[in-house]
Amino acid sequence: MSQADFKHSLRKLDFPACAKEALPRIESIVVSRSKQNFAIQLISEFVFMERPKDALDIRKGQPFSSVQMNSFQEFQLILVLIEFFSQPGPDATRNVVFLSLFGSNLTPQRSKILCRLVSTAVSGSVAPLLSSAGTWMQQVGCTNQPSLEVAQSLVSDFITFSRKTSEKFKQLPMVAPHFAANLMTAVADLYMNEQLGAITPPPDALLDVFTEWISENSSLCLASQQPLALPSGAIAMPVVTPLAGLIRWSVLAPLFSNRSSYSNLHLWLLQTMLQIVNTGPPTALNAQHLAQTVGPLKNYVSRLLADKTDPTKDVAYQKSMERLAQAVQVAKSANCMYGNIPQLLCILETLPHHSLMSIVIKSNKPV
């Protein structure tokens, strides 16, 4: 069937039947890497109903009543996509279709549908779809805006607006460990992050869930390093594990909170690094990402000095520095830190004196 004939036949169908009919054709096109523009047209018109305002409904001979989906149509599409991605087939095929549907430049409507789709997949423990979502997060970047929007949506659905943390959310690492690891990377970037403005601690329930996840599976933070199922010739984007972001949480926590969960999180993160066995170059922890923790510490020190308080006598600052020194030393000892480590050590030297940190810097500085 020609492209024009196929489009004509789809236009005779109601929604979501047209989306259901279009998806297998979209799959065959993106897998064969031919007629990519045709796939883009099918996705836009028949999956997301992104029709021009002057487009005609050939069955009625009049313009479409809406160029945006209503809530019921979004729900219908989510059910179609859940069914489609749950079908048996190669992971690489599912992943390339997912990436074609939800590229990095998402429209507001596609972003909203994606957030609801992933949330539904978490609620239903739909492992194949969550696996594709984890690959999508890594390919667009876990700390880039599209992934952060999905992460924020899941936190809202399962933590912020939930009286009790969902068992389905708690079991996520068992259902989709790669997705859970990339989700932690994205969520870690949402909190205790000076670059996003005010340093906001994560919700207590979220902290507890992440701590529980890592305590039950000390290698979970490294699950994002699993090889991605991509079509031949496709390039996998660099991996960013949750380690740096979660270490930032545990290090900065004493400045804001007395919760023991942060101490537990810190210990399990150290345990994760100690268990890493490297047969090649280190890939788990970027020194530049770890260095981002220094800025908030310096700002805290500035506030102490403004109040004429000696940082070396401030209990919260001392505890933060102790945790940061431990993280740096364990990362070096386990050979899991990469990047410009000498630069990190120089940045750490600019902080007020801390005995353990001084020992760590001295023992790791190049001679």
C-alpha positions as CSV (number, residue, x, y, z in Angstrom):
1,M,0.0,0.0,0.0
2,S,1.4,3.4,-1.0
3,Q,2.0,6.1,1.7
4,A,-1.0,8.1,0.4
5,D,-3.3,5.1,0.4
6,F,-2.2,4.1,3.9
7,K,-2.8,7.6,5.3
8,H,-6.2,7.7,3.5
9,S,-7.2,4.4,5.2
10,L,-6.1,5.6,8.6
11,R,-8.1,8.8,8.2
12,K,-11.3,6.7,7.9
13,L,-10.7,5.2,11.4
14,D,-11.7,6.7,14.7
15,F,-9.2,7.5,17.4
16,P,-7.5,5.5,18.9
17,A,-8.0,2.8,16.2
18,C,-5.9,4.9,13.8
19,A,-3.1,5.0,16.4
20,K,-3.3,1.3,17.0
21,E,-3.2,0.6,13.2
22,A,-0.3,3.1,12.6
23,L,2.1,1.8,15.3
24,P,3.2,-1.5,13.5
25,R,3.8,0.5,10.3
26,I,5.8,3.1,12.3
27,E,7.8,0.2,13.8
28,S,8.7,-1.3,10.4
29,I,9.8,2.1,9.1
30,V,12.0,3.1,11.9
31,V,13.6,-0.3,12.2
32,S,14.4,-0.4,8.4
33,R,15.6,3.2,8.6
34,S,13.8,4.1,5.4
35,K,11.2,6.8,4.8
36,Q,11.8,8.4,8.2
37,N,9.8,11.5,7.2
38,F,6.8,9.3,6.6
39,A,7.2,7.8,10.1
40,I,7.3,11.3,11.6
41,Q,4.1,12.2,9.7
42,L,2.3,9.1,11.0
43,I,3.4,9.7,14.6
44,S,2.3,13.3,14.5
45,E,-1.1,12.9,12.8
46,F,-2.3,9.5,13.8
47,V,-0.7,8.8,17.2
48,F,-0.7,12.3,18.8
49,M,-3.4,13.9,16.6
50,E,-1.3,16.9,15.9
51,R,-3.3,18.0,12.9
52,P,-3.2,21.4,11.3
53,K,-6.1,23.7,12.1
54,D,-7.4,23.6,8.5
55,A,-7.2,19.7,8.3
56,L,-10.4,18.1,7.1
57,D,-12.1,15.0,8.6
58,I,-12.8,13.1,5.3
59,R,-15.7,11.3,6.9
60,K,-17.5,14.5,7.8
61,G,-16.1,16.8,5.1
62,Q,-15.5,19.5,7.8
63,P,-12.5,20.7,9.9
64,F,-11.5,18.6,12.9
65,S,-13.2,20.0,16.1
66,S,-9.9,20.0,18.0
67,V,-6.2,20.0,17.2
68,Q,-5.3,19.0,20.8
69,M,-6.2,15.7,22.5
70,N,-8.7,15.8,25.3
71,S,-8.1,13.9,28.6
72,F,-10.1,10.8,27.5
73,Q,-8.2,10.6,24.2
74,E,-4.9,10.8,26.1
75,F,-6.1,7.9,28.3
76,Q,-7.1,5.9,25.2
77,L,-3.7,6.5,23.7
78,I,-1.9,5.4,26.9
79,L,-3.8,2.1,26.8
80,V,-2.8,1.6,23.2
81,L,0.8,2.3,23.9
82,I,0.9,0.1,27.0
83,E,-0.5,-2.8,24.9
84,F,1.9,-2.1,22.0
85,F,5.0,-2.0,24.2
86,S,4.0,-5.1,26.1
87,Q,4.0,-7.3,23.0
88,P,6.8,-9.8,22.6
89,G,9.7,-8.7,20.5
90,P,13.3,-7.5,20.5
91,D,14.2,-4.8,23.1
92,A,16.1,-2.8,20.4
93,T,12.9,-2.5,18.3
94,R,10.8,-1.4,21.3
95,N,13.5,1.2,22.2
96,V,13.8,2.7,18.8
97,V,10.0,3.1,18.5
98,F,9.9,4.7,22.0
99,L,12.7,7.1,21.0
100,S,10.9,7.9,17.8
101,L,7.6,8.7,19.6
102,F,9.3,10.8,22.4
103,G,12.3,12.5,21.0
104,S,14.3,15.0,23.0
105,N,12.3,18.0,21.7
106,L,9.0,17.2,23.2
107,T,5.9,19.3,22.7
108,P,4.0,20.1,25.9
109,Q,1.3,17.6,24.9
110,R,3.7,14.8,24.2
111,S,5.5,15.5,27.4
112,K,2.3,15.3,29.4
113,I,1.3,12.0,27.7
114,L,4.8,10.6,28.3
115,C,4.6,11.4,32.0
116,R,1.2,9.8,32.3
117,L,2.4,6.8,30.3
118,V,5.4,6.1,32.5
119,S,3.3,6.6,35.7
120,T,0.8,4.1,34.4
121,A,3.6,1.7,33.6
122,V,5.0,2.0,37.1
123,S,1.5,1.4,38.6
124,G,1.0,-1.7,36.4
125,S,4.6,-2.9,36.7
126,V,4.9,-2.9,32.9
127,A,8.5,-4.0,32.6
128,P,9.0,-3.8,28.8
129,L,7.8,-0.2,28.6
130,L,9.8,0.8,31.7
131,S,12.9,-0.7,30.1
132,S,12.3,1.4,27.0
133,A,11.7,4.5,29.2
134,G,15.0,3.9,31.0
135,T,16.8,3.7,27.6
136,W,15.0,6.9,26.5
137,M,16.1,8.7,29.7
138,Q,19.7,7.7,29.1
139,Q,19.7,8.7,25.4
140,V,18.1,12.2,26.0
141,G,20.2,12.7,29.2
142,C,18.9,11.9,32.7
143,T,19.6,15.4,34.0
144,N,18.2,17.1,30.9
145,Q,14.7,18.8,31.0
146,P,12.6,16.0,29.4
147,S,13.9,13.4,31.9
148,L,13.5,15.8,34.8
149,E,9.9,16.4,33.9
150,V,9.2,12.6,33.9
151,A,11.0,12.3,37.2
152,Q,9.1,15.2,38.8
153,S,5.9,13.8,37.6
154,L,6.6,10.4,39.2
155,V,7.6,12.0,42.5
156,S,4.3,14.0,42.4
157,D,2.2,10.9,41.6
158,F,3.8,8.4,44.0
159,I,5.3,10.6,46.8
160,T,4.0,14.2,47.1
161,F,0.3,13.5,46.4
162,S,0.1,10.0,47.9
163,R,-0.8,9.4,51.5
164,K,1.3,6.2,51.5
165,T,4.1,5.3,49.2
166,S,2.9,2.8,46.6
167,E,4.1,-0.8,46.8
168,K,4.5,-0.7,43.0
169,F,6.9,2.2,43.3
170,K,8.8,0.5,46.1
171,Q,9.2,-2.6,43.9
172,L,10.4,-0.7,40.9
173,P,14.1,-1.9,41.1
174,M,12.9,-5.5,40.9
175,V,10.7,-4.8,37.9
176,A,13.0,-2.4,35.9
177,P,16.4,-1.9,37.6
178,H,17.9,0.1,34.7
179,F,14.9,2.5,34.7
180,A,15.1,2.8,38.5
181,A,18.8,3.7,38.4
182,N,18.2,6.4,35.7
183,L,15.2,7.7,37.7
184,M,17.4,8.1,40.8
185,T,19.9,10.1,38.7
186,A,17.2,12.4,37.5
187,V,15.5,12.8,40.8
188,A,18.8,13.4,42.6
189,D,19.3,16.4,40.3
190,L,15.9,17.9,41.4
191,Y,16.9,18.3,45.1
192,M,19.8,19.8,47.1
193,N,20.8,21.4,43.8
194,E,22.1,25.0,44.0
195,Q,22.0,25.2,40.2
196,L,18.2,25.0,40.3
197,G,17.9,27.9,42.8
198,A,17.1,27.3,46.4
199,I,18.6,24.1,48.0
200,T,15.4,22.0,48.6
201,P,15.7,18.7,50.5
202,P,13.9,15.7,49.0
203,P,10.6,14.6,50.6
204,D,11.2,12.3,53.5
205,A,9.3,9.5,51.9
206,L,11.4,9.7,48.7
207,L,14.6,9.7,50.7
208,D,13.4,6.6,52.6
209,V,12.5,4.8,49.4
210,F,15.8,5.5,47.7
211,T,17.7,4.4,50.9
212,E,15.7,1.2,51.0
213,W,16.3,0.5,47.3
214,I,20.1,0.8,47.7
215,S,20.2,-1.1,51.0
216,E,18.4,-4.0,49.4
217,N,20.5,-3.9,46.2
218,S,23.9,-2.3,46.6
219,S,24.6,-2.5,42.9
220,L,21.4,-0.7,41.9
221,C,23.2,2.6,41.3
222,L,25.4,0.9,38.7
223,A,22.4,-0.7,36.8
224,S,22.4,2.3,34.4
225,Q,25.8,0.9,33.1
226,Q,24.1,-2.1,31.6
227,P,24.5,-2.2,27.8
228,L,21.6,-0.5,25.9
229,A,19.6,-2.5,23.4
230,L,19.8,-0.2,20.4
231,P,19.7,-0.8,16.6
232,S,23.0,-1.6,14.9
233,G,25.0,1.5,14.4
234,A,23.2,3.6,17.0
235,I,25.4,5.4,19.5
236,A,24.7,4.9,23.2
237,M,25.0,8.2,25.1
238,P,27.4,8.4,28.1
239,V,26.2,6.9,31.4
240,V,25.7,9.1,34.5
241,T,25.0,7.0,37.6
242,P,23.1,8.4,40.6
243,L,26.2,8.3,42.8
244,A,27.3,11.9,42.5
245,G,23.8,13.3,43.0
246,L,23.0,11.1,46.0
247,I,26.4,11.8,47.6
248,R,25.5,15.5,47.3
249,W,22.3,14.7,49.3
250,S,24.1,12.9,52.1
251,V,27.0,15.5,52.3
252,L,24.7,18.6,52.4
253,A,22.1,17.0,54.6
254,P,23.6,17.9,58.0
255,L,23.3,21.6,57.0
256,F,19.5,21.2,56.7
257,S,18.3,18.1,58.5
258,N,19.0,15.7,61.4
259,R,17.2,12.8,59.8
260,S,19.1,9.5,60.3
261,S,18.0,8.3,56.8
262,Y,20.7,10.5,55.3
263,S,23.4,8.8,57.4
264,N,22.0,5.4,56.2
265,L,22.0,6.6,52.6
266,H,25.6,7.7,53.0
267,L,26.8,4.4,54.3
268,W,25.0,2.4,51.6
269,L,26.6,4.7,48.9
270,L,30.0,4.0,50.4
271,Q,29.1,0.3,50.4
272,T,28.2,0.5,46.7
273,M,31.5,2.0,45.8
274,L,33.5,-0.5,47.8
275,Q,31.9,-3.3,45.9
276,I,32.8,-2.0,42.5
277,V,35.3,-4.2,40.7
278,N,36.9,-2.4,37.8
279,T,38.6,-4.3,35.0
280,G,38.9,-1.2,32.9
281,P,38.8,2.6,33.3
282,P,36.6,3.9,36.1
283,T,33.1,4.9,35.0
284,A,30.9,5.2,38.1
285,L,31.6,8.7,39.5
286,N,32.5,11.9,37.7
287,A,34.9,14.1,39.7
288,Q,33.4,17.2,38.2
289,H,29.9,16.1,39.3
290,L,31.2,15.5,42.8
291,A,32.8,19.0,42.8
292,Q,29.4,20.6,42.5
293,T,28.9,19.8,46.2
294,V,31.6,22.3,47.1
295,G,29.6,25.5,46.1
296,P,26.8,25.0,48.6
297,L,29.4,24.2,51.3
298,K,31.2,27.5,50.6
299,N,28.0,29.4,50.7
300,Y,27.2,27.9,54.1
301,V,30.7,28.9,55.3
302,S,30.1,32.4,54.1
303,R,26.9,32.6,56.2
304,L,28.8,31.2,59.2
305,L,31.6,33.8,58.9
306,A,29.0,36.6,58.5
307,D,27.6,35.5,61.9
308,K,31.1,35.4,63.2
309,T,31.0,31.6,63.7
310,D,34.2,29.6,63.2
311,P,33.4,26.8,60.6
312,T,35.9,24.5,62.3
313,K,33.7,24.6,65.4
314,D,30.3,24.2,63.5
315,V,29.0,20.7,64.0
316,A,26.9,20.6,60.9
317,Y,29.8,21.8,58.7
318,Q,32.2,19.3,60.2
319,K,29.8,16.4,59.6
320,S,29.3,17.4,56.0
321,M,33.1,17.6,55.5
322,E,33.6,14.2,57.1
323,R,31.1,12.6,54.7
324,L,32.6,14.3,51.7
325,A,36.1,13.2,52.7
326,Q,34.9,9.6,53.2
327,A,33.2,9.7,49.8
328,V,36.3,11.0,48.0
329,Q,38.6,8.5,49.7
330,V,36.4,5.5,49.1
331,A,35.9,6.5,45.4
332,K,39.7,6.8,45.0
333,S,40.4,3.5,46.8
334,A,37.8,1.6,44.8
335,N,39.1,3.2,41.6
336,C,35.6,4.2,40.5
337,M,36.1,8.0,40.1
338,Y,37.0,9.5,36.7
339,G,37.5,12.9,35.3
340,N,39.8,15.7,36.5
341,I,40.6,14.4,40.0
342,P,43.5,16.8,40.6
343,Q,41.2,19.7,39.9
344,L,38.6,18.3,42.4
345,L,41.3,18.1,45.1
346,C,42.4,21.7,44.4
347,I,38.8,22.8,44.8
348,L,38.5,20.9,48.1
349,E,41.6,22.7,49.4
350,T,39.7,26.0,49.1
351,L,37.3,25.0,51.9
352,P,38.1,25.7,55.6
353,H,40.4,23.2,57.2
354,H,39.0,19.8,58.1
355,S,41.4,17.2,59.5
356,L,40.1,14.2,57.7
357,M,39.8,16.1,54.4
358,S,43.3,17.3,54.7
359,I,44.6,13.8,55.1
360,V,42.5,12.6,52.0
361,I,43.8,15.5,49.9
362,K,47.4,14.9,50.9
363,S,47.3,11.2,50.3
364,N,45.7,11.5,46.8
365,K,47.5,14.5,45.4
366,P,50.0,13.7,42.7
367,V,53.6,13.9,43.9
